[in-house]
Amino acid sequence: MLTIHAAALLLPGGGRASVPGGAVAVRDAVVAAFGPYEELAAAHPAARVRRWPGVLTPGLVQRDAVRLLEEWYFPDPREAGDLGTEPLTGAALDALGPEDTWRAGSVRRGLHRMLRHGTTALTAAPTAPPALLTAARRSGLTVLGPPAPSSPPVSPPVPVSPSTGGEPVIDPLAGAGSVADAMAAPLTAGGRADLAAFDAPDEAALLAAGAGSCVATIAAGRLVYRGR
């Protein structure tokens, strides 16, 4: 079945211009086409249509994922009374005791938190824990290798995590100069259908609000998070 995801503004990435009233047609796990909604609707009159507020983009990439999942504890909602709802790290993390009593549940909840921020891919070194990467793939995320060093330097430079050298951040847009810097890959007809929709009127507002404004995440054509 073909589904058209439509929004007030589509940011396709890859250096292409934004598309007001844009949409992406998805068949199974693949992008069938993208462009103005009117054109896609006319070409596929029987398609199911999902309308999202604000900005529609390709899925984002989380470059701090391994550190987040290893160095943070994502509390269970049932622990909110004792631990609160925000992730714990540092001394608060050490106070939890042996990690085998909390690690697996925290990883699952951390991956879900990433999906809630429009994340559809993460980067990981070959030395990353296999169990962690398996959990990520089961959540619908694509696991990418770390960016390869370039010599001579590439132009423009390959985007790197805004938090490199500091504390990891759950928001892939934190510190990004443009939304394209945080995209896992630009939209491509025939490519994997990874999308994120945000409740923001334009790119500048989205960068200001951050990926916490995500209202839907689609991974390989499947709706894996819906905030409304």
Sine and cosine of phi, psi and omega as CSV:
sin_phi,cos_phi,sin_psi,cos_psi,sin_omega,cos_omega
0.00,0.00,0.64,-0.77,0.00,-1.00
-0.99,-0.14,0.72,-0.69,0.02,-1.00
-0.86,-0.51,0.71,-0.70,0.08,-1.00
-0.97,-0.26,0.85,-0.53,0.08,-1.00
-0.99,-0.16,0.87,-0.49,-0.10,-0.99
-0.86,-0.51,0.51,-0.86,0.03,-1.00
-0.46,-0.89,0.18,-0.98,0.00,-1.00
-0.91,0.42,-0.51,0.86,-0.02,-1.00
-0.57,-0.82,0.77,-0.63,0.06,-1.00
-0.95,-0.32,0.79,-0.62,0.12,-0.99
-0.95,-0.31,0.99,-0.15,-0.11,-0.99
-0.98,0.21,-0.32,0.95,-0.04,-1.00
0.98,0.21,-0.09,-1.00,0.02,-1.00
0.93,0.36,0.41,0.91,0.00,-1.00
0.98,0.21,0.10,1.00,-0.01,-1.00
-1.00,0.05,0.45,-0.89,-0.03,-1.00
-0.92,0.38,0.47,-0.88,0.09,-1.00
-0.91,0.41,0.40,-0.92,-0.06,-1.00
-0.85,-0.53,0.98,-0.21,0.11,-0.99
-0.89,0.46,0.68,-0.73,-0.05,-1.00
0.89,0.46,0.62,0.78,-0.07,-1.00
-1.00,0.04,0.19,-0.98,-0.03,-1.00
-0.38,-0.92,0.31,-0.95,0.06,-1.00
-0.77,-0.64,0.80,-0.59,0.05,-1.00
-1.00,-0.06,0.80,-0.60,-0.06,-1.00
-0.86,-0.52,0.79,-0.62,0.11,-0.99
-0.89,-0.46,0.90,-0.44,-0.08,-1.00
0.85,0.53,-0.88,-0.47,-0.06,-1.00
-0.97,-0.22,0.19,0.98,-0.20,-0.98
-0.84,-0.55,0.57,-0.82,0.13,-0.99
-0.96,0.27,0.88,-0.48,0.02,-1.00
-1.00,0.08,-0.61,0.79,-0.01,-1.00
-0.17,-0.99,0.28,-0.96,0.11,-0.99
-0.47,-0.88,0.41,-0.91,-0.05,-1.00
0.45,-0.90,-0.38,-0.93,0.03,-1.00
-0.88,0.48,0.65,-0.76,-0.04,-1.00
-0.85,0.53,-0.67,0.75,-0.05,-1.00
-0.85,0.53,-0.65,0.76,-0.01,-1.00
-0.92,0.39,-0.68,0.73,-0.02,-1.00
-0.93,0.37,-0.64,0.76,0.00,-1.00
-0.91,0.42,-0.61,0.79,0.02,-1.00
-0.93,0.37,-0.58,0.82,-0.01,-1.00
-0.97,0.23,-0.41,0.91,-0.06,-1.00
-0.72,-0.70,0.94,0.34,-0.10,-1.00
-0.90,0.43,-0.38,0.93,-0.03,-1.00
-1.00,-0.04,0.01,1.00,-0.08,-1.00
-0.93,0.36,0.53,-0.85,0.19,-0.98
-0.96,0.27,0.62,-0.78,-0.04,-1.00
-0.88,-0.47,0.78,-0.63,0.15,-0.99
-0.91,-0.41,0.83,-0.56,0.00,-1.00
-0.96,-0.28,0.77,-0.64,-0.01,-1.00
-0.88,-0.47,0.55,-0.84,0.03,-1.00
-0.96,0.27,0.48,-0.88,0.19,-0.98
0.96,0.27,-0.81,-0.59,-0.21,-0.98
-0.95,-0.30,0.71,-0.70,0.08,-1.00
-0.92,-0.39,0.76,-0.66,-0.04,-1.00
-0.70,-0.72,0.24,-0.97,0.26,-0.97
-0.88,0.47,0.33,-0.94,0.04,-1.00
-0.88,0.48,0.45,-0.89,-0.04,-1.00
-1.00,-0.07,0.30,-0.95,0.01,-1.00
-0.93,-0.38,0.70,-0.71,0.03,-1.00
-0.97,-0.24,0.94,-0.33,-0.06,-1.00
-1.00,0.00,-0.14,0.99,0.03,-1.00
-0.97,-0.26,0.23,0.97,-0.19,-0.98
-0.84,0.55,-0.74,0.67,-0.07,-1.00
-0.89,0.46,-0.70,0.72,0.02,-1.00
-0.90,0.44,-0.66,0.75,0.01,-1.00
-0.86,0.50,-0.71,0.70,-0.08,-1.00
-0.97,0.25,-0.42,0.91,0.00,-1.00
-1.00,-0.03,-0.53,0.85,-0.14,-0.99
-0.96,-0.26,-0.11,0.99,0.01,-1.00
-0.88,-0.48,0.48,-0.88,0.16,-0.99
-0.91,-0.41,0.82,-0.57,0.01,-1.00
-0.99,-0.15,0.95,-0.30,-0.11,-0.99
-0.90,0.44,0.53,-0.85,0.16,-0.99
-0.95,0.32,0.62,-0.79,0.03,-1.00
-0.80,0.60,-0.50,0.87,0.00,-1.00
-0.95,0.32,-0.22,0.97,0.02,-1.00
-0.99,-0.13,0.06,1.00,-0.11,-0.99
-0.84,0.54,-0.60,0.80,-0.02,-1.00
-0.89,0.46,-0.55,0.83,-0.04,-1.00
-0.99,-0.12,-0.61,0.79,-0.14,-0.99
-0.93,-0.38,-0.17,0.99,-0.09,-1.00
0.99,0.13,-0.17,-0.99,-0.06,-1.00
-0.93,-0.37,-0.21,0.98,-0.04,-1.00
-1.00,0.00,0.48,-0.88,-0.01,-1.00
-0.85,0.52,0.53,-0.85,0.01,-1.00
-0.95,-0.30,0.59,-0.81,0.06,-1.00
-0.53,-0.85,0.03,-1.00,0.05,-1.00
0.88,0.48,-0.71,-0.70,-0.05,-1.00
-0.89,0.46,-0.59,0.80,0.01,-1.00
-0.90,0.44,-0.58,0.81,0.05,-1.00
-0.94,0.35,-0.68,0.73,-0.01,-1.00
-0.88,0.48,-0.51,0.86,-0.05,-1.00
-0.95,0.30,-0.19,0.98,-0.02,-1.00
-0.95,0.30,-0.33,0.94,0.00,-1.00
1.00,-0.07,-0.31,-0.95,-0.07,-1.00
-0.81,0.58,0.72,-0.69,-0.13,-0.99
-0.93,0.37,-0.40,0.92,-0.04,-1.00
-0.93,0.36,-0.15,0.99,0.04,-1.00
-1.00,0.04,-0.18,0.98,-0.07,-1.00
-0.63,-0.77,-0.24,0.97,-0.18,-0.98
-0.85,0.52,-0.79,0.61,-0.13,-0.99
-0.88,0.48,-0.72,0.70,0.00,-1.00
-0.90,0.43,-0.64,0.77,0.02,-1.00
-0.90,0.44,-0.65,0.76,0.02,-1.00
-0.88,0.48,-0.72,0.70,0.01,-1.00
-0.87,0.50,-0.70,0.71,-0.02,-1.00
-0.94,0.35,-0.57,0.82,0.05,-1.00
-0.91,0.42,-0.65,0.76,0.05,-1.00
-0.90,0.43,-0.64,0.77,0.06,-1.00
-0.90,0.43,-0.61,0.79,0.04,-1.00
-0.88,0.47,-0.60,0.80,0.05,-1.00
-0.90,0.43,-0.68,0.73,0.05,-1.00
-0.87,0.50,-0.57,0.82,0.03,-1.00
-0.94,0.35,-0.17,0.99,0.05,-1.00
-0.94,-0.35,0.42,0.91,0.08,-1.00
0.96,0.27,0.23,0.97,-0.05,-1.00
-0.99,0.14,0.76,-0.64,0.08,-1.00
-0.82,-0.57,-0.04,1.00,0.00,-1.00
-0.51,-0.86,0.44,-0.90,0.10,-1.00
-0.68,-0.73,0.43,-0.91,0.08,-1.00
-0.98,-0.22,0.55,-0.84,-0.02,-1.00
-0.44,-0.90,0.62,-0.78,0.07,-1.00
-0.97,0.25,0.35,-0.94,0.03,-1.00
-0.86,0.51,-0.36,0.93,-0.01,-1.00
-1.00,0.08,0.00,1.00,-0.01,-1.00
-0.89,0.46,0.53,-0.85,-0.02,-1.00
-0.84,0.54,0.81,-0.58,-0.02,-1.00
-0.85,0.53,-0.61,0.79,-0.02,-1.00
-0.90,0.44,-0.60,0.80,0.02,-1.00
-0.91,0.41,-0.69,0.73,-0.01,-1.00
-0.92,0.38,-0.59,0.81,0.06,-1.00
-0.89,0.45,-0.68,0.73,0.03,-1.00
-0.89,0.45,-0.62,0.78,0.01,-1.00
-0.89,0.45,-0.71,0.70,-0.01,-1.00
-0.91,0.42,-0.60,0.80,0.03,-1.00
-0.91,0.41,-0.44,0.90,0.03,-1.00
-0.98,0.18,-0.12,0.99,0.00,-1.00
0.98,-0.19,-0.01,1.00,-0.02,-1.00
-0.99,0.12,0.56,-0.83,0.13,-0.99
-1.00,0.04,0.70,-0.72,0.04,-1.00
-0.98,-0.19,0.88,-0.47,0.01,-1.00
-0.96,-0.27,0.47,-0.88,0.12,-0.99
-0.96,0.28,0.27,-0.96,0.03,-1.00
-0.92,0.40,0.46,-0.89,0.04,-1.00
-0.83,0.55,0.74,-0.68,0.00,-1.00
-0.96,0.28,0.64,-0.77,0.07,-1.00
-0.90,0.44,0.61,-0.79,-0.05,-1.00
-0.92,-0.38,0.67,-0.75,0.05,-1.00
-0.52,-0.85,0.88,-0.47,0.00,1.00
-0.93,0.36,0.19,-0.98,-0.02,-1.00
-0.83,0.56,0.62,-0.79,0.02,-1.00
-0.99,0.12,0.36,-0.93,0.06,-1.00
-0.67,-0.74,0.86,-0.52,0.01,1.00
-0.96,0.28,0.30,-0.95,-0.03,-1.00
-0.90,0.43,0.52,-0.86,0.07,-1.00
-0.93,0.36,0.78,-0.63,0.00,-1.00
-0.87,0.50,0.63,-0.77,0.06,-1.00
-0.85,-0.53,0.23,-0.97,-0.02,-1.00
-0.86,0.50,0.74,-0.67,0.04,-1.00
-0.86,0.51,-0.38,0.92,-0.08,-1.00
-0.99,-0.17,0.16,0.99,-0.01,-1.00
-0.81,0.59,0.78,-0.63,0.00,-1.00
1.00,0.03,-0.07,1.00,0.01,-1.00
-0.75,-0.66,-0.43,-0.90,0.01,-1.00
-0.96,0.28,0.62,-0.79,0.05,-1.00
-0.92,0.39,0.45,-0.89,0.00,-1.00
-0.78,-0.62,0.61,-0.79,-0.02,-1.00
-0.98,0.19,-0.39,0.92,-0.07,-1.00
-1.00,0.03,0.93,-0.37,0.00,-1.00
-0.90,0.44,-0.32,0.95,-0.01,-1.00
-1.00,0.01,-0.13,0.99,-0.04,-1.00
-0.88,0.48,0.87,-0.50,0.03,-1.00
0.98,0.18,-0.02,1.00,-0.03,-1.00
-0.96,0.28,0.63,-0.78,0.04,-1.00
-0.98,0.18,-0.38,0.92,0.04,-1.00
-0.44,-0.90,0.34,-0.94,0.04,-1.00
-0.90,0.45,-0.56,0.83,0.00,-1.00
-0.85,0.53,-0.51,0.86,0.01,-1.00
-0.89,0.46,-0.44,0.90,-0.07,-1.00
-0.98,-0.22,-0.03,1.00,0.00,-1.00
-0.96,0.29,0.67,-0.75,0.09,-1.00
-0.91,0.40,-0.61,0.79,0.03,-1.00
-0.23,-0.97,0.52,-0.85,0.07,-1.00
-0.94,0.35,0.32,-0.95,0.05,-1.00
-0.89,0.45,0.67,-0.74,0.02,-1.00
-0.60,-0.80,0.79,-0.62,0.09,-1.00
-0.88,0.48,0.80,-0.60,-0.07,-1.00
1.00,-0.05,-0.14,0.99,0.03,-1.00
-1.00,0.07,0.16,-0.99,0.01,-1.00
-0.88,0.47,0.69,-0.72,-0.05,-1.00
-1.00,0.08,1.00,0.09,0.08,-1.00
-0.92,-0.39,0.87,-0.50,-0.09,-1.00
-0.67,-0.74,0.35,-0.94,0.12,-0.99
-0.60,-0.80,0.66,-0.75,0.02,-1.00
-0.90,-0.44,0.66,-0.75,-0.09,-1.00
-0.77,-0.64,0.61,-0.79,0.02,-1.00
-1.00,0.09,0.96,0.27,0.02,-1.00
-0.53,-0.85,0.58,-0.81,-0.11,-0.99
-0.98,0.22,-0.42,0.91,-0.04,-1.00
-0.38,-0.92,0.00,-1.00,-0.07,-1.00
-0.90,0.43,-0.68,0.73,-0.01,-1.00
-0.87,0.48,-0.67,0.74,0.01,-1.00
-0.92,0.39,-0.58,0.81,0.02,-1.00
-0.92,0.40,-0.70,0.72,0.03,-1.00
-0.88,0.47,-0.60,0.80,0.02,-1.00
-0.94,0.34,-0.64,0.77,-0.04,-1.00
-0.98,0.21,-0.53,0.85,-0.05,-1.00
1.00,0.09,0.16,-0.99,-0.07,-1.00
-0.95,0.31,-0.11,0.99,0.11,-0.99
-0.92,0.40,-0.20,0.98,0.06,-1.00
-0.99,0.10,0.13,0.99,0.00,-1.00
-0.88,0.47,0.71,-0.70,0.06,-1.00
-0.91,-0.41,-0.21,0.98,0.02,-1.00
-0.29,-0.96,0.61,-0.79,0.09,-1.00
-0.76,-0.65,0.77,-0.63,0.01,-1.00
-0.90,-0.44,0.85,-0.53,0.01,-1.00
-0.87,-0.49,0.87,-0.50,-0.04,-1.00
0.80,0.59,0.66,0.75,0.04,-1.00
0.99,0.16,-0.07,1.00,-0.08,-1.00
-0.97,-0.26,0.73,-0.69,0.05,-1.00
-0.96,0.27,0.96,-0.26,-0.08,-1.00
-0.98,-0.21,-0.22,0.98,0.11,-0.99
-0.49,-0.87,0.71,-0.70,0.09,-1.00
-0.66,-0.75,0.86,-0.51,-0.06,-1.00
-1.00,-0.04,-0.16,0.99,0.01,-1.00
-0.40,-0.92,0.00,0.00,0.00,0.00
